Amino acid sequence: MTRVAHIISISYRKDYIYRVNFDGGATGEVDFTDYLELGPVFAPLKDISYFRQARLEGGTITWPNGADVAPETLEERVEFIIEAAAQKSQARPGKKKPRRR
C-alpha cells in the first residue's frame, strides 16, 4: 500500500517560497514560481500578498481561491532537492590543509 503524504505545517519564507513539513519527516523549501503560469487558478498567486494567504487544508497547501498542489507532488520536489544537495556535498572534495614551509 502506498503511503499518502500529508503536509503538517507551512511557513512563508520569501518571494514564492514556503517551508513545508511533511508527516513522513521530509522538510524543505518549495519555490512555487513555476506554478504561477499553470493556469487561471494560479494567476491570483502572482500577487505576493495573496500568495502569502496560503493555509493547510486536507493535508496540503491551499489558497483562498481553491488553488492547491497535491502533497505527494510537493514531497517529491522536497525529496529531490534533499537528494541533490546530498549528492552535491558528497561530490565536493574536502578542503586541503595548507602546507607548512
RABEL-V723089 format. One record per residue. N is the residue number from 1. RES is the residue in one letter. D_CENTER is the distance of its C-alpha to the mean C-alpha in Angstrom with 1 decimal. Layout:
n | res | d_center
N | RES | D_CENTER
N | RES | D_CENTER
This chain:
n | res | d_center
1 | M | 24.8
2 | T | 21.1
3 | R | 18.8
4 | V | 16.8
5 | A | 13.3
6 | H | 13.0
7 | I | 10.6
8 | I | 12.9
9 | S | 11.5
10 | I | 9.3
11 | S | 10.4
12 | Y | 10.5
13 | R | 10.5
14 | K | 12.0
15 | D | 12.6
16 | Y | 9.9
17 | I | 7.0
18 | Y | 6.1
19 | R | 5.9
20 | V | 5.6
21 | N | 8.7
22 | F | 10.2
23 | D | 14.0
24 | G | 14.4
25 | G | 13.3
26 | A | 10.0
27 | T | 8.0
28 | G | 5.4
29 | E | 3.9
30 | V | 2.0
31 | D | 5.7
32 | F | 7.5
33 | T | 10.8
34 | D | 11.7
35 | Y | 11.8
36 | L | 14.4
37 | E | 17.0
38 | L | 16.8
39 | G | 19.6
40 | P | 21.3
41 | V | 19.2
42 | F | 16.3
43 | A | 18.9
44 | P | 19.2
45 | L | 15.6
46 | K | 16.9
47 | D | 18.8
48 | I | 16.5
49 | S | 18.5
50 | Y | 17.8
51 | F | 14.1
52 | R | 14.2
53 | Q | 16.0
54 | A | 13.1
55 | R | 14.1
56 | L | 13.9
57 | E | 16.4
58 | G | 17.2
59 | G | 14.3
60 | T | 11.6
61 | I | 10.4
62 | T | 13.4
63 | W | 15.4
64 | P | 19.2
65 | N | 20.2
66 | G | 18.7
67 | A | 15.7
68 | D | 13.0
69 | V | 10.7
70 | A | 11.7
71 | P | 9.9
72 | E | 11.1
73 | T | 9.5
74 | L | 5.9
75 | E | 7.4
76 | E | 9.1
77 | R | 6.4
78 | V | 5.4
79 | E | 9.2
80 | F | 10.1
81 | I | 8.7
82 | I | 10.5
83 | E | 13.5
84 | A | 13.8
85 | A | 13.9
86 | A | 16.4
87 | Q | 18.5
88 | K | 18.6
89 | S | 19.9
90 | Q | 22.4
91 | A | 23.7
92 | R | 24.5
93 | P | 28.1
94 | G | 28.9
95 | K | 30.6
96 | K | 34.3
97 | K | 36.7
98 | P | 39.2
99 | R | 42.6
100 | R | 45.5
101 | R | 48.6
